[in-house]
């Protein structure tokens, strides 16, 4: 990948991509074991049929071991959406909650505006699903997922929880909606890339 321009950085920041992930895309995801190869193949297919995915509202759930490349693949999807000029957003659950709580103290952006933005972008990647937060805060996340489901818009959920614990966290109803139709749940059950580098 060539040098990243200031214009690209501006776009990345606008959709929520953090500096650590500026250089990440589908071409430099390391796939060495069967699980990684499967994950890469599923995401490549998702990216290759992005317009169909948005028409059908197909979702992805990337769940499992920390440091196993889930965010890398989520960012790859966002970058492809940007390349074909689809509205997209990457956000972590803590960041989402921080934005919502900030509306309680100011007269600027409202909670409804934040929820509306996240509910209407064509591709939404929500990372760190499963972190410990207040019940009221998780309700906002579930409302966004439900709204996107009803409008047939793809949501990509990323979590360090395994599938069983994630289902307990978000509820069977929400998990069913995420995996409906051509939705796919990918279990990342291999060792951390970060640990392997140490």
RABEL-V126520 format. One record per backbone hydrogen bond with DSSP energy under -0.5 kcal/mol. CO is the residue of the C=O (numbers start at 0). NH is the residue of the N-H. E is the energy in kcal/mol with one decimal. If there is no record, write none. Layout:
BEGIN
<<CO;NH;E> <CO;NH;E>>
END
This chain:
BEGIN
<<4;8;-2.4> <5;9;-2.2> <6;10;-2.0> <7;11;-3.0> <8;12;-2.7> <9;13;-1.8> <10;14;-1.9> <11;15;-0.8> <11;16;-2.6> <14;89;-3.4> <17;20;-2.2> <18;21;-1.8> <20;23;-1.1> <24;27;-1.1> <25;28;-0.7> <27;29;-0.5> <28;30;-0.6> <29;31;-0.6> <32;36;-2.4> <33;37;-2.3> <34;38;-2.6> <35;39;-2.6> <36;40;-2.2> <37;41;-2.5> <38;42;-2.3> <39;43;-2.8> <40;44;-2.2> <41;45;-2.2> <42;46;-2.9> <43;47;-2.6> <44;48;-1.2> <46;49;-1.3> <48;52;-2.4> <49;53;-2.3> <50;54;-1.9> <51;55;-2.2> <52;56;-1.8> <52;57;-1.6> <58;183;-1.8> <59;156;-2.7> <60;62;-0.7> <60;185;-3.4> <61;158;-2.3> <62;187;-3.4> <64;67;-1.0> <66;192;-4.2> <66;193;-0.6> <68;72;-1.7> <69;73;-2.2> <70;74;-2.9> <71;75;-1.8> <72;76;-1.7> <73;77;-1.9> <74;78;-2.7> <75;79;-1.8> <76;80;-2.2> <77;81;-2.4> <78;82;-2.1> <79;83;-1.5> <80;85;-3.4> <81;84;-1.7> <86;122;-1.8> <88;124;-2.8> <90;126;-2.5> <91;95;-2.5> <92;96;-2.6> <93;97;-2.3> <94;98;-2.4> <95;99;-2.2> <96;100;-3.0> <97;101;-1.9> <98;102;-0.8> <99;102;-0.9> <100;103;-1.2> <101;104;-1.1> <101;105;-0.7> <109;113;-1.7> <110;114;-2.6> <111;115;-2.4> <112;116;-2.5> <113;117;-2.3> <114;118;-1.8> <115;119;-1.2> <116;119;-0.5> <116;120;-1.5> <121;153;-0.5> <122;88;-1.8> <123;125;-0.6> <123;155;-3.3> <124;90;-2.4> <124;126;-0.6> <125;157;-2.8> <126;92;-2.2> <127;130;-1.4> <130;132;-0.5> <133;136;-0.5> <133;137;-1.6> <134;138;-1.6> <135;139;-1.0> <136;140;-1.3> <137;141;-2.5> <138;142;-2.3> <139;143;-2.1> <140;144;-2.4> <141;145;-2.6> <142;146;-2.5> <143;147;-2.5> <144;148;-2.2> <145;149;-2.3> <146;150;-1.6> <147;152;-2.6> <148;151;-1.3> <153;123;-1.4> <154;59;-1.6> <154;156;-0.6> <155;125;-2.9> <156;61;-3.3> <157;128;-2.5> <158;63;-1.7> <160;63;-0.6> <161;165;-2.8> <162;166;-2.3> <163;167;-1.8> <164;168;-2.0> <165;169;-2.9> <166;170;-2.1> <170;174;-2.3> <171;175;-2.7> <172;176;-1.7> <173;177;-2.2> <174;178;-1.8> <176;179;-0.6> <177;58;-0.5> <179;182;-2.0> <183;60;-2.5> <183;185;-0.5> <184;186;-0.5> <185;62;-2.4> <185;187;-0.7> <186;188;-1.1> <187;64;-2.7> <191;195;-1.7> <192;196;-1.3> <193;197;-0.5> <194;197;-1.1>>
END
